[in-house]
Amino acid sequence: MERLDLTLKWGIALFGTIGTYFFGGWTELISFFLLAIVIDYGTGLAASIKEGKGLSSKVGFWGLAKKGLMMLVVILAHRLDVLFGSDVIMIGAIYFYLANELISITENYGRLGLPLPKQIKDVIAILKKRGAINHESI
């Protein structure tokens, strides 16, 4: 039991060290971003099931891969911040991807047949038309 306790403590310490190296510490912005990623993936799954498309392991894999690549960009952005002595590159990257995640959640919400205010639908349509949102490439 004591060995399990020690292993757990070392595991938590290692996870914290790696997280600090990759993200420079844990912030509410990172927590919210990760929450948005999980909610987007979950609502996307639910919308696919509701639309009768079913679940595809290939589509699911690429969805998770894209989200993983977003995290890699955020990690690289943090390391650039460290290199340049700034703190804006990672925050900018998170806000960019966070906006896309929130829009995708809103789209999934609509796909689930839940009512959306007309203004939100209009904003999404305008952003798609301008090319600001390319949901397939996210």
C-alpha positions in Angstrom: 0.0 0.0 0.0 2.9 2.3 0.8 4.4 1.6 -2.6 1.2 2.5 -4.3 1.0 5.8 -2.4 4.6 6.7 -3.3 3.9 5.8 -7.0 0.8 7.9 -7.1 2.7 10.9 -5.6 5.5 10.5 -8.1 3.0 10.3 -10.9 1.2 13.4 -9.9 4.5 15.3 -9.5 5.6 14.1 -12.9 2.3 15.2 -14.5 2.5 18.6 -12.8 6.1 19.1 -14.0 5.3 18.2 -17.6 2.1 20.4 -17.5 4.1 23.3 -16.2 6.8 22.8 -18.9 4.2 22.6 -21.7 1.8 25.3 -20.5 3.8 27.4 -18.0 1.4 26.6 -15.2 -2.3 25.9 -15.1 -4.7 28.8 -15.7 -8.5 29.2 -15.9 -8.1 29.9 -19.6 -6.5 26.5 -20.2 -9.1 24.8 -18.1 -11.9 26.5 -20.0 -10.2 25.6 -23.3 -10.0 21.9 -22.4 -13.6 21.9 -21.2 -14.7 23.4 -24.5 -12.7 20.7 -26.4 -14.4 17.9 -24.4 -17.9 19.5 -24.8 -17.4 20.0 -28.5 -16.3 16.4 -29.0 -19.3 15.1 -26.9 -21.9 17.3 -28.6 -20.4 16.3 -32.0 -20.9 12.6 -31.1 -24.4 13.2 -29.9 -25.3 15.2 -33.1 -24.0 12.5 -35.3 -26.0 9.8 -33.5 -29.1 12.0 -33.6 -28.7 12.7 -37.4 -28.5 8.9 -38.0 -24.9 9.1 -39.2 -23.8 6.7 -36.5 -20.3 6.7 -35.1 -17.2 6.1 -37.2 -13.9 5.2 -35.6 -12.1 6.8 -38.5 -14.0 10.1 -38.1 -13.6 9.9 -34.3 -9.9 9.3 -34.6 -9.3 12.3 -36.9 -11.5 14.5 -34.6 -9.3 13.6 -31.7 -6.1 13.9 -33.8 -7.2 17.5 -34.7 -7.8 18.3 -31.1 -4.4 16.9 -30.2 -2.8 19.0 -32.9 -4.5 22.1 -31.5 -2.9 21.3 -28.1 0.5 20.9 -29.8 0.2 24.3 -31.3 -0.7 25.8 -27.9 2.4 24.0 -26.4 4.6 25.4 -29.2 3.1 28.8 -28.7 4.0 28.6 -25.0 7.6 27.6 -25.8 7.8 30.6 -28.2 6.6 32.8 -25.3 9.4 31.5 -23.2 11.9 32.0 -26.0 10.8 35.6 -26.6 10.1 36.5 -23.0 6.4 37.2 -23.7 3.1 35.8 -22.6 0.8 36.6 -25.6 1.5 34.0 -28.2 0.0 31.1 -26.2 -2.9 33.2 -25.1 -3.6 34.2 -28.7 -3.4 30.6 -29.9 -5.8 29.5 -27.2 -8.3 32.3 -28.0 -8.1 31.4 -31.7 -8.9 27.7 -31.1 -11.4 28.5 -28.3 -13.5 30.7 -30.6 -13.6 27.8 -33.2 -14.5 25.3 -30.4 -17.3 27.5 -29.1 -18.7 28.0 -32.6 -18.6 24.3 -33.2 -20.4 23.6 -30.0 -23.1 26.1 -31.1 -23.4 24.3 -34.5 -23.6 20.9 -32.7 -26.3 22.4 -30.5 -28.3 23.3 -33.6 -27.7 19.9 -35.2 -29.2 18.3 -32.1 -32.4 20.2 -32.9 -32.2 22.6 -30.0 -33.4 26.1 -30.6 -30.8 28.7 -31.4 -31.4 32.5 -31.4 -31.5 33.8 -35.0 -28.6 36.2 -34.2 -26.3 33.4 -33.4 -27.3 31.5 -36.6 -26.7 34.7 -38.6 -23.2 35.3 -37.1 -22.2 31.7 -37.8 -23.5 32.0 -41.4 -21.6 35.2 -42.0 -18.3 33.8 -40.5 -18.6 30.7 -42.7 -19.3 32.8 -45.8 -16.2 34.9 -45.1 -14.1 31.9 -44.6 -13.4 32.7 -41.0 -14.7 29.3 -40.0 -13.7 26.2 -41.8 -15.2 23.6 -39.5 -13.8 20.7 -41.6 -10.3 21.9 -41.1 -10.5 22.4 -37.4 
